[in-house]
Amino acid sequence: MADRKGKHASRRPNILFLFTDDQRFNTICALGNREIVTPTMDYIVGNGTSFTRSYIMGGTCPAVCMPSRAMLMTGKTLFHLEKSGETIPEDHTLMPELFRDHGYTSFGTGKWHNSPSSYARSFTAGGQIFFGGMDDHWNVPACDFDPTGSYPQPQEYPWDPGYGEIEHIQKRFDHIERGIHSTELFANEARKFLLDYSNNDPFFMYVSFMAPHDPRTMPQRFLNLYDRERIELPPNFAPAHPFDNGELSVRDELLADFPRDPEEVKRHLAEYYAMISHLDFEIGRILDALRASGQFENTIIVLSGDNGLALGSHGLMGKQNNYDHSVHVPLLMMGPGIPKGERRDTFCYLIDIYPTLCQMAGVDVAESVEGKSLVSVLTSRSPSTIYSSLAFAYKDVQRSVMADRYKLIEYVVEGKRHTQLFDHAKDPFEITNLATETGYKSKISEMRQLLRQWRDKIDDNETSFWEGFHDE
């Protein structure tokens, strides 16, 4: 298609937000994973800025993606969400809602896990909307965009949760897209919007994928990229978790046998990588459409993910934990005003994307937003420190805090306590628990005090955890 550069250029930057599902940080070739094939993401890394210490705050329910996506869209911290992000209160201004109110055309396609009403007030255009957490990638129950914001009531729908039993659940949809993979489905909708766009207003695009979330199915040619016999197990692979972390029988953990078999984990990793390579290919098609639209040079591109995944690390399979593989996520930015080929190791949360994009677009951030702008980190050759520490939580059983090189994880499960302390400078895979060694008593005490400070700061009032938490 002929380049239409300048046809509807705007002084204000467009925003293309690409959001993946269950993609952990170390799944991009250019960021150190030489086993995976990700040429498009590598291109963004080489032509933009990568945040190498970007995190989610955790989750208050097993479907971690629901609070994660609510935090992203509202800029609110974890314990200031409503019903774990299942609904978004009217006074929590969503990111696309704010941009819409400031003259942007807001477009949304793909997964939306935070109620139809919050989607409706956020977007002025869209299509192939999936209301829910996960589904069959080749038979997506989707909704067409409704400018009135009226979406179907839930109806019974057969669903395979992944371990051999069909369940009947309630789901909103007005059609089922059969035979086309969800990643391609959402990419096609994004391409159509870009290639047809003729409005003089800037756009805010939110393309929210279901991949690489299980069930991990993809076009065969992407699976052919990987020989599972040659896939390397992570250094922190274990047959089983060393103790009860409070969530060992959740759905995600049932996707592989106990104890974890190395060959089975390699199969899961090969399929996971293949899902990401397929995702990478379709993101490349979206960027091709952006170039053809003439808007590439005036568009800020953000790529991130809602949470990570264990896949055999620490004897776990899911994301229902506070280990690095589950809370550390990719965050790439490329476009006008963003340094090329640079990395930032400043601590940050995904809630910081919202105020960052506002500042870059000259839009006043909503008063309800708690995140912090990363613009000073992006533009400075000596980046400032936004956070001196980060805190994480999972339900009422796990709490953790990370500062400088150390990370503390505390567990309270049915009255039983477990403590882990890791030195990320020497042990980035969190293998050696320093809490069991001599000489770290003062460091543990210091980190516990920091954890309590975060508890008070973010209003973490999960009494069942804190009543069981105490210094030995």
DRENFI-69792 format. One record per residue (C-alpha): residue number from 0; x negated, y negated, z. Coordinates in nm, 3 decimals, always signed. Layout:
N
SITE NUM X Y Z $
...
***
This chain:
472
SITE 0 +0.000 +0.000 +0.000 $
SITE 1 -0.130 -0.346 -0.086 $
SITE 2 -0.276 -0.553 +0.197 $
SITE 3 -0.027 -0.818 +0.305 $
SITE 4 -0.277 -1.016 +0.513 $
SITE 5 -0.150 -1.355 +0.605 $
SITE 6 +0.210 -1.291 +0.508 $
SITE 7 +0.333 -1.311 +0.866 $
SITE 8 +0.018 -1.390 +1.063 $
SITE 9 +0.067 -1.547 +1.402 $
SITE 10 -0.166 -1.747 +1.619 $
SITE 11 -0.061 -1.535 +1.916 $
SITE 12 -0.206 -1.183 +1.904 $
SITE 13 +0.008 -0.881 +1.836 $
SITE 14 -0.023 -0.592 +2.078 $
SITE 15 -0.031 -0.224 +1.986 $
SITE 16 -0.018 -0.006 +2.297 $
SITE 17 -0.091 +0.364 +2.243 $
SITE 18 -0.010 +0.576 +2.548 $
SITE 19 -0.088 +0.946 +2.576 $
SITE 20 +0.051 +1.211 +2.809 $
SITE 21 -0.182 +1.418 +3.033 $
SITE 22 -0.506 +1.302 +2.865 $
SITE 23 -0.787 +1.298 +3.117 $
SITE 24 -1.084 +1.063 +3.090 $
SITE 25 -1.350 +1.299 +2.954 $
SITE 26 -1.167 +1.396 +2.634 $
SITE 27 -1.322 +1.152 +2.387 $
SITE 28 -1.634 +1.247 +2.194 $
SITE 29 -1.788 +0.898 +2.202 $
SITE 30 -1.753 +0.890 +2.581 $
SITE 31 -1.959 +1.203 +2.629 $
SITE 32 -1.752 +1.511 +2.540 $
SITE 33 -1.942 +1.663 +2.247 $
SITE 34 -1.700 +1.956 +2.218 $
SITE 35 -1.398 +1.750 +2.114 $
SITE 36 -1.321 +1.598 +1.773 $
SITE 37 -1.182 +1.244 +1.809 $
SITE 38 -1.304 +1.020 +1.522 $
SITE 39 -1.029 +0.759 +1.564 $
SITE 40 -1.080 +0.720 +1.936 $
SITE 41 -1.455 +0.711 +1.872 $
SITE 42 -1.393 +0.425 +1.629 $
SITE 43 -1.205 +0.232 +1.897 $
SITE 44 -1.486 +0.297 +2.147 $
SITE 45 -1.743 +0.172 +1.895 $
SITE 46 -1.545 -0.137 +1.802 $
SITE 47 -1.401 -0.226 +2.139 $
SITE 48 -1.459 -0.206 +2.512 $
SITE 49 -1.420 +0.110 +2.721 $
SITE 50 -1.333 +0.100 +3.090 $
SITE 51 -1.517 +0.396 +3.235 $
SITE 52 -1.368 +0.377 +3.587 $
SITE 53 -0.999 +0.333 +3.510 $
SITE 54 -0.752 +0.516 +3.732 $
SITE 55 -0.391 +0.573 +3.822 $
SITE 56 -0.286 +0.538 +4.186 $
SITE 57 -0.142 +0.890 +4.197 $
SITE 58 +0.217 +1.004 +4.227 $
SITE 59 +0.501 +1.054 +4.473 $
SITE 60 +0.658 +1.345 +4.283 $
SITE 61 +0.529 +1.644 +4.083 $
SITE 62 +0.611 +1.465 +3.754 $
SITE 63 +0.321 +1.225 +3.808 $
SITE 64 +0.378 +1.067 +3.468 $
SITE 65 +0.706 +0.910 +3.587 $
SITE 66 +0.558 +0.686 +3.860 $
SITE 67 +0.246 +0.634 +3.648 $
SITE 68 +0.448 +0.497 +3.358 $
SITE 69 +0.659 +0.286 +3.593 $
SITE 70 +0.343 +0.136 +3.743 $
SITE 71 +0.207 +0.063 +3.395 $
SITE 72 +0.526 -0.103 +3.278 $
SITE 73 +0.591 -0.309 +3.594 $
SITE 74 +0.241 -0.374 +3.728 $
SITE 75 +0.371 -0.259 +4.068 $
SITE 76 +0.177 -0.041 +4.311 $
SITE 77 +0.290 +0.315 +4.381 $
SITE 78 +0.490 +0.264 +4.700 $
SITE 79 +0.669 -0.043 +4.564 $
SITE 80 +0.848 +0.160 +4.295 $
SITE 81 +1.210 +0.268 +4.324 $
SITE 82 +1.275 +0.643 +4.335 $
SITE 83 +0.923 +0.721 +4.211 $
SITE 84 +0.990 +0.508 +3.904 $
SITE 85 +1.300 +0.697 +3.798 $
SITE 86 +1.474 +0.360 +3.773 $
SITE 87 +1.331 +0.009 +3.743 $
SITE 88 +1.503 -0.261 +3.951 $
SITE 89 +1.617 -0.574 +3.771 $
SITE 90 +1.367 -0.788 +3.965 $
SITE 91 +1.075 -0.575 +3.843 $
SITE 92 +1.007 -0.737 +3.506 $
SITE 93 +0.877 -0.480 +3.259 $
SITE 94 +0.582 -0.563 +3.036 $
SITE 95 +0.767 -0.539 +2.700 $
SITE 96 +1.061 -0.722 +2.857 $
SITE 97 +0.835 -1.015 +2.945 $
SITE 98 +0.679 -1.028 +2.599 $
SITE 99 +1.025 -1.009 +2.443 $
SITE 100 +1.132 -1.306 +2.655 $
SITE 101 +0.828 -1.499 +2.528 $
SITE 102 +0.914 -1.465 +2.160 $
SITE 103 +0.763 -1.127 +2.077 $
SITE 104 +0.944 -0.858 +1.883 $
SITE 105 +0.919 -0.562 +2.120 $
SITE 106 +0.921 -0.215 +1.965 $
SITE 107 +0.924 +0.117 +2.148 $
SITE 108 +0.906 +0.474 +2.022 $
SITE 109 +0.834 +0.805 +2.190 $
SITE 110 +0.853 +0.912 +2.551 $
SITE 111 +1.038 +0.697 +2.804 $
SITE 112 +1.059 +0.847 +3.153 $
SITE 113 +1.205 +0.552 +3.345 $
SITE 114 +1.579 +0.539 +3.262 $
SITE 115 +1.763 +0.425 +2.947 $
SITE 116 +1.867 +0.095 +3.107 $
SITE 117 +1.507 -0.014 +3.157 $
SITE 118 +1.426 +0.084 +2.797 $
SITE 119 +1.724 -0.113 +2.671 $
SITE 120 +1.621 -0.434 +2.842 $
SITE 121 +1.262 -0.399 +2.723 $
SITE 122 +1.286 -0.355 +2.347 $
SITE 123 +1.440 -0.534 +2.052 $
SITE 124 +1.352 -0.257 +1.806 $
SITE 125 +1.259 +0.109 +1.817 $
SITE 126 +1.343 +0.461 +1.712 $
SITE 127 +1.286 +0.829 +1.787 $
SITE 128 +1.320 +0.765 +2.159 $
SITE 129 +1.266 +1.061 +2.391 $
SITE 130 +1.424 +1.017 +2.734 $
SITE 131 +1.253 +1.265 +2.964 $
SITE 132 +0.926 +1.414 +3.077 $
SITE 133 +0.844 +1.702 +2.841 $
SITE 134 +0.998 +1.921 +2.575 $
SITE 135 +0.936 +2.139 +2.270 $
SITE 136 +0.705 +1.935 +2.045 $
SITE 137 +0.859 +2.086 +1.732 $
SITE 138 +1.224 +2.026 +1.829 $
SITE 139 +1.239 +1.688 +1.998 $
SITE 140 +1.579 +1.582 +2.139 $
SITE 141 +1.570 +1.213 +2.051 $
SITE 142 +1.780 +0.900 +2.031 $
SITE 143 +1.806 +0.640 +1.760 $
SITE 144 +1.756 +0.282 +1.870 $
SITE 145 +2.080 +0.116 +1.986 $
SITE 146 +2.065 -0.266 +1.996 $
SITE 147 +2.353 -0.265 +2.246 $
SITE 148 +2.150 -0.054 +2.487 $
SITE 149 +2.415 +0.219 +2.501 $
SITE 150 +2.258 +0.564 +2.497 $
SITE 151 +2.434 +0.901 +2.524 $
SITE 152 +2.526 +1.049 +2.856 $
SITE 153 +2.324 +1.357 +2.954 $
SITE 154 +2.440 +1.683 +2.801 $
SITE 155 +2.338 +2.041 +2.863 $
SITE 156 +2.023 +2.143 +2.683 $
SITE 157 +1.823 +2.471 +2.690 $
SITE 158 +1.465 +2.416 +2.798 $
SITE 159 +1.161 +2.643 +2.827 $
SITE 160 +0.953 +2.526 +3.125 $
SITE 161 +0.659 +2.730 +3.002 $
SITE 162 +0.654 +3.047 +3.205 $
SITE 163 +0.902 +3.272 +3.025 $
SITE 164 +1.242 +3.166 +3.158 $
SITE 165 +1.488 +2.947 +2.971 $
SITE 166 +1.661 +2.689 +3.191 $
SITE 167 +1.960 +2.469 +3.110 $
SITE 168 +1.907 +2.107 +3.202 $
SITE 169 +2.080 +1.776 +3.136 $
SITE 170 +1.919 +1.557 +2.867 $
SITE 171 +2.011 +1.244 +2.669 $
SITE 172 +1.989 +1.275 +2.289 $
SITE 173 +2.192 +1.205 +1.977 $
SITE 174 +1.991 +1.425 +1.741 $
SITE 175 +1.719 +1.691 +1.745 $
SITE 176 +1.420 +1.655 +1.514 $
SITE 177 +1.345 +2.011 +1.410 $
SITE 178 +1.021 +2.121 +1.247 $
SITE 179 +0.819 +1.802 +1.285 $
SITE 180 +0.570 +1.769 +1.567 $
SITE 181 +0.641 +1.500 +1.827 $
SITE 182 +0.305 +1.330 +1.766 $
SITE 183 +0.374 +1.295 +1.395 $
SITE 184 +0.736 +1.199 +1.461 $
SITE 185 +0.642 +0.903 +1.679 $
SITE 186 +0.350 +0.803 +1.454 $
SITE 187 +0.583 +0.797 +1.151 $
SITE 188 +0.823 +0.569 +1.338 $
SITE 189 +0.538 +0.336 +1.433 $
SITE 190 +0.409 +0.329 +1.075 $
SITE 191 +0.753 +0.249 +0.941 $
SITE 192 +0.785 -0.046 +1.179 $
SITE 193 +0.444 -0.182 +1.079 $
SITE 194 +0.484 -0.139 +0.705 $
SITE 195 +0.833 -0.294 +0.704 $
SITE 196 +0.756 -0.579 +0.946 $
SITE 197 +0.824 -0.920 +0.793 $
SITE 198 +0.904 -1.128 +1.100 $
SITE 199 +0.697 -1.440 +1.172 $
SITE 200 +0.700 -1.360 +1.543 $
SITE 201 +0.419 -1.154 +1.696 $
SITE 202 +0.502 -0.800 +1.799 $
SITE 203 +0.451 -0.587 +2.108 $
SITE 204 +0.443 -0.219 +2.005 $
SITE 205 +0.462 +0.062 +2.258 $
SITE 206 +0.391 +0.403 +2.104 $
SITE 207 +0.427 +0.662 +2.379 $
SITE 208 +0.325 +1.015 +2.290 $
SITE 209 +0.430 +1.344 +2.449 $
SITE 210 +0.089 +1.496 +2.367 $
SITE 211 -0.131 +1.651 +2.490 $
SITE 212 +0.127 +1.760 +2.751 $
SITE 213 +0.223 +2.126 +2.735 $
SITE 214 +0.364 +2.325 +2.572 $
SITE 215 +0.035 +2.289 +2.386 $
SITE 216 +0.137 +2.356 +2.027 $
SITE 217 +0.002 +2.175 +1.722 $
SITE 218 -0.056 +2.221 +1.348 $
SITE 219 -0.286 +2.520 +1.305 $
SITE 220 -0.564 +2.326 +1.131 $
SITE 221 -0.638 +2.139 +1.453 $
SITE 222 -0.657 +2.457 +1.657 $
SITE 223 -0.895 +2.592 +1.394 $
SITE 224 -1.143 +2.322 +1.494 $
SITE 225 -1.214 +2.507 +1.817 $
SITE 226 -1.363 +2.848 +1.889 $
SITE 227 -1.238 +2.921 +2.238 $
SITE 228 -1.520 +3.168 +2.293 $
SITE 229 -1.763 +2.877 +2.266 $
SITE 230 -1.566 +2.633 +2.480 $
SITE 231 -1.760 +2.547 +2.794 $
SITE 232 -1.595 +2.584 +3.132 $
SITE 233 -1.617 +2.270 +3.345 $
SITE 234 -1.889 +2.274 +3.614 $
SITE 235 -1.616 +2.262 +3.880 $
SITE 236 -1.426 +2.564 +3.747 $
SITE 237 -1.310 +2.791 +4.029 $
SITE 238 -1.090 +3.103 +4.042 $
SITE 239 -0.880 +2.944 +4.317 $
SITE 240 -0.851 +2.629 +4.521 $
SITE 241 -1.033 +2.674 +4.854 $
SITE 242 -0.728 +2.588 +5.068 $
SITE 243 -0.359 +2.496 +5.046 $
SITE 244 -0.344 +2.143 +4.902 $
SITE 245 +0.033 +2.124 +4.945 $
SITE 246 +0.122 +2.188 +4.580 $
SITE 247 -0.014 +2.524 +4.466 $
SITE 248 +0.314 +2.668 +4.334 $
SITE 249 +0.441 +2.376 +4.126 $
SITE 250 +0.531 +2.447 +3.761 $
SITE 251 +0.195 +2.330 +3.624 $
SITE 252 +0.007 +2.576 +3.844 $
SITE 253 +0.216 +2.867 +3.712 $
SITE 254 +0.096 +2.820 +3.354 $
SITE 255 -0.207 +3.042 +3.417 $
SITE 256 -0.252 +3.356 +3.623 $
SITE 257 -0.403 +3.370 +3.972 $
SITE 258 -0.694 +3.394 +4.021 $
SITE 259 -0.795 +3.177 +3.726 $
SITE 260 -0.954 +3.383 +3.452 $
SITE 261 -1.240 +3.211 +3.262 $
SITE 262 -1.121 +3.337 +2.923 $
SITE 263 -0.765 +3.222 +2.984 $
SITE 264 -0.888 +2.879 +3.092 $
SITE 265 -1.099 +2.855 +2.775 $
SITE 266 -0.786 +2.923 +2.572 $
SITE 267 -0.603 +2.644 +2.753 $
SITE 268 -0.895 +2.406 +2.696 $
SITE 269 -0.913 +2.490 +2.323 $
SITE 270 -0.541 +2.421 +2.287 $
SITE 271 -0.572 +2.101 +2.492 $
SITE 272 -0.856 +1.974 +2.274 $
SITE 273 -0.662 +2.067 +1.959 $
SITE 274 -0.361 +1.866 +2.082 $
SITE 275 -0.588 +1.566 +2.135 $
SITE 276 -0.749 +1.604 +1.791 $
SITE 277 -0.402 +1.609 +1.634 $
SITE 278 -0.311 +1.304 +1.840 $
SITE 279 -0.631 +1.133 +1.725 $
SITE 280 -0.543 +1.202 +1.361 $
SITE 281 -0.196 +1.051 +1.393 $
SITE 282 -0.331 +0.745 +1.576 $
SITE 283 -0.560 +0.702 +1.276 $
SITE 284 -0.253 +0.696 +1.049 $
SITE 285 -0.100 +0.425 +1.269 $
SITE 286 -0.417 +0.217 +1.242 $
SITE 287 -0.410 +0.264 +0.864 $
SITE 288 -0.057 +0.122 +0.858 $
SITE 289 -0.168 -0.168 +1.078 $
SITE 290 -0.444 -0.250 +0.828 $
SITE 291 -0.199 -0.230 +0.538 $
SITE 292 +0.038 -0.465 +0.720 $
SITE 293 -0.225 -0.738 +0.723 $
SITE 294 -0.208 -0.765 +1.101 $
SITE 295 -0.512 -0.562 +1.202 $
SITE 296 -0.744 -0.854 +1.276 $
SITE 297 -0.479 -1.026 +1.487 $
SITE 298 -0.380 -0.725 +1.697 $
SITE 299 -0.502 -0.619 +2.039 $
SITE 300 -0.511 -0.240 +2.048 $
SITE 301 -0.491 -0.061 +2.383 $
SITE 302 -0.523 +0.315 +2.424 $
SITE 303 -0.474 +0.482 +2.759 $
SITE 304 -0.314 +0.782 +2.928 $
SITE 305 -0.069 +0.834 +3.212 $
SITE 306 -0.272 +1.086 +3.416 $
SITE 307 -0.533 +1.356 +3.382 $
SITE 308 -0.515 +1.734 +3.421 $
SITE 309 -0.715 +2.004 +3.600 $
SITE 310 -0.712 +2.292 +3.349 $
SITE 311 -0.923 +2.523 +3.564 $
SITE 312 -1.118 +2.263 +3.757 $
SITE 313 -1.112 +2.334 +4.133 $
SITE 314 -0.895 +2.638 +4.062 $
SITE 315 -0.606 +2.414 +3.958 $
SITE 316 -0.415 +2.364 +3.633 $
SITE 317 -0.202 +2.054 +3.687 $
SITE 318 -0.223 +1.688 +3.785 $
SITE 319 -0.069 +1.715 +4.131 $
SITE 320 -0.390 +1.628 +4.314 $
SITE 321 -0.633 +1.342 +4.380 $
SITE 322 -0.942 +1.491 +4.214 $
SITE 323 -1.111 +1.283 +3.947 $
SITE 324 -0.991 +1.505 +3.663 $
SITE 325 -0.631 +1.415 +3.750 $
SITE 326 -0.644 +1.043 +3.842 $
SITE 327 -0.922 +0.923 +3.608 $
SITE 328 -0.782 +0.822 +3.267 $
SITE 329 -0.913 +0.669 +2.944 $
SITE 330 -0.868 +0.296 +2.886 $
SITE 331 -0.989 +0.152 +2.556 $
SITE 332 -0.929 -0.198 +2.422 $
SITE 333 -1.011 -0.339 +2.080 $
SITE 334 -0.920 -0.658 +1.896 $
SITE 335 -0.963 -1.035 +1.899 $
SITE 336 -1.171 -1.159 +2.191 $
SITE 337 -1.274 -0.808 +2.299 $
SITE 338 -1.647 -0.721 +2.288 $
SITE 339 -1.745 -0.446 +2.046 $
SITE 340 -1.919 -0.128 +2.149 $
SITE 341 -1.939 -0.219 +2.516 $
SITE 342 -1.846 -0.042 +2.839 $
SITE 343 -1.734 -0.167 +3.177 $
SITE 344 -1.778 +0.036 +3.494 $
SITE 345 -1.567 -0.191 +3.713 $
SITE 346 -1.298 -0.015 +3.917 $
SITE 347 -0.951 -0.078 +3.775 $
SITE 348 -0.598 +0.061 +3.775 $
SITE 349 -0.354 +0.088 +3.485 $
SITE 350 -0.138 -0.173 +3.662 $
SITE 351 -0.407 -0.423 +3.561 $
SITE 352 -0.331 -0.387 +3.190 $
SITE 353 -0.009 -0.588 +3.223 $
SITE 354 -0.164 -0.912 +3.357 $
SITE 355 -0.465 -0.866 +3.127 $
SITE 356 -0.250 -0.865 +2.814 $
SITE 357 -0.050 -1.158 +2.946 $
SITE 358 -0.363 -1.367 +2.990 $
SITE 359 -0.498 -1.269 +2.648 $
SITE 360 -0.167 -1.362 +2.482 $
SITE 361 -0.118 -1.685 +2.677 $
SITE 362 +0.195 -1.551 +2.848 $
SITE 363 +0.263 -1.635 +3.213 $
SITE 364 +0.259 -1.313 +3.411 $
SITE 365 +0.579 -1.214 +3.591 $
SITE 366 +0.589 -1.290 +3.963 $
SITE 367 +0.670 -0.926 +4.039 $
SITE 368 +0.336 -0.802 +3.901 $
SITE 369 +0.075 -0.686 +4.154 $
SITE 370 -0.203 -0.589 +3.914 $
SITE 371 -0.509 -0.803 +3.845 $
SITE 372 -0.625 -0.939 +3.510 $
SITE 373 -0.936 -0.778 +3.363 $
SITE 374 -1.013 -1.065 +3.126 $
SITE 375 -1.307 -1.183 +3.337 $
SITE 376 -1.445 -0.830 +3.321 $
SITE 377 -1.402 -0.817 +2.944 $
SITE 378 -1.559 -1.152 +2.864 $
SITE 379 -1.850 -1.174 +3.107 $
SITE 380 -2.194 -1.027 +3.045 $
SITE 381 -2.214 -0.988 +3.422 $
SITE 382 -1.864 -0.853 +3.493 $
SITE 383 -1.707 -0.948 +3.822 $
SITE 384 -1.578 -0.695 +4.074 $
SITE 385 -1.199 -0.670 +4.068 $
SITE 386 -1.170 -0.401 +4.336 $
SITE 387 -1.435 -0.295 +4.585 $
SITE 388 -1.243 +0.029 +4.639 $
SITE 389 -0.947 +0.226 +4.504 $
SITE 390 -0.687 +0.436 +4.685 $
SITE 391 -0.489 +0.736 +4.562 $
SITE 392 -0.195 +0.939 +4.692 $
SITE 393 +0.002 +1.250 +4.610 $
SITE 394 +0.342 +1.296 +4.773 $
SITE 395 +0.313 +1.328 +5.151 $
SITE 396 +0.022 +1.574 +5.149 $
SITE 397 -0.283 +1.404 +4.997 $
SITE 398 -0.451 +1.063 +5.037 $
SITE 399 -0.789 +0.948 +4.912 $
SITE 400 -1.009 +0.643 +4.877 $
SITE 401 -1.312 +0.572 +4.662 $
SITE 402 -1.572 +0.301 +4.726 $
SITE 403 -1.905 +0.256 +4.553 $
SITE 404 -2.043 +0.610 +4.517 $
SITE 405 -1.831 +0.795 +4.774 $
SITE 406 -1.483 +0.941 +4.760 $
SITE 407 -1.286 +1.074 +5.055 $
SITE 408 -0.985 +1.305 +5.012 $
SITE 409 -0.766 +1.389 +5.312 $
SITE 410 -0.500 +1.662 +5.322 $
SITE 411 -0.219 +1.715 +5.572 $
SITE 412 -0.023 +2.029 +5.481 $
SITE 413 +0.220 +2.180 +5.730 $
SITE 414 +0.018 +2.035 +6.014 $
SITE 415 -0.318 +2.159 +5.883 $
SITE 416 -0.596 +1.912 +5.807 $
SITE 417 -0.867 +1.930 +5.544 $
SITE 418 -1.125 +1.665 +5.459 $
SITE 419 -1.345 +1.634 +5.153 $
SITE 420 -1.622 +1.380 +5.092 $
SITE 421 -1.798 +1.359 +4.756 $
SITE 422 -2.096 +1.157 +4.635 $
SITE 423 -2.002 +1.058 +4.280 $
SITE 424 -2.352 +0.932 +4.203 $
SITE 425 -2.494 +1.283 +4.250 $
SITE 426 -2.178 +1.491 +4.210 $
SITE 427 -1.933 +1.343 +3.956 $
SITE 428 -1.749 +1.675 +3.926 $
SITE 429 -1.670 +1.676 +4.300 $
SITE 430 -1.821 +2.016 +4.373 $
SITE 431 -2.016 +1.970 +4.699 $
SITE 432 -1.803 +1.878 +4.999 $
SITE 433 -2.026 +1.664 +5.219 $
SITE 434 -1.767 +1.669 +5.499 $
SITE 435 -1.890 +2.017 +5.587 $
SITE 436 -2.252 +1.902 +5.613 $
SITE 437 -2.428 +1.723 +5.896 $
SITE 438 -2.516 +1.357 +5.874 $
SITE 439 -2.198 +1.218 +5.720 $
SITE 440 -1.985 +1.158 +6.028 $
SITE 441 -2.025 +0.777 +6.016 $
SITE 442 -1.952 +0.765 +5.641 $
SITE 443 -1.632 +0.967 +5.691 $
SITE 444 -1.525 +0.736 +5.973 $
SITE 445 -1.595 +0.432 +5.754 $
SITE 446 -1.396 +0.577 +5.462 $
SITE 447 -1.105 +0.671 +5.687 $
SITE 448 -1.084 +0.316 +5.812 $
SITE 449 -1.080 +0.195 +5.452 $
SITE 450 -0.802 +0.443 +5.377 $
SITE 451 -0.594 +0.297 +5.659 $
SITE 452 -0.651 -0.053 +5.526 $
SITE 453 -0.516 +0.057 +5.188 $
SITE 454 -0.218 +0.220 +5.363 $
SITE 455 -0.122 -0.115 +5.513 $
SITE 456 -0.196 -0.307 +5.193 $
SITE 457 +0.029 -0.100 +4.966 $
SITE 458 +0.297 -0.018 +5.227 $
SITE 459 +0.234 +0.355 +5.230 $
SITE 460 +0.491 +0.459 +5.489 $
SITE 461 +0.492 +0.835 +5.432 $
SITE 462 +0.512 +0.916 +5.802 $
SITE 463 +0.479 +1.292 +5.762 $
SITE 464 +0.127 +1.239 +5.630 $
SITE 465 +0.011 +0.963 +5.860 $
SITE 466 +0.149 +1.125 +6.176 $
SITE 467 -0.062 +1.428 +6.099 $
SITE 468 -0.368 +1.223 +6.007 $
SITE 469 -0.617 +1.145 +6.280 $
SITE 470 -0.990 +1.137 +6.339 $
SITE 471 -1.135 +1.451 +6.485 $
***
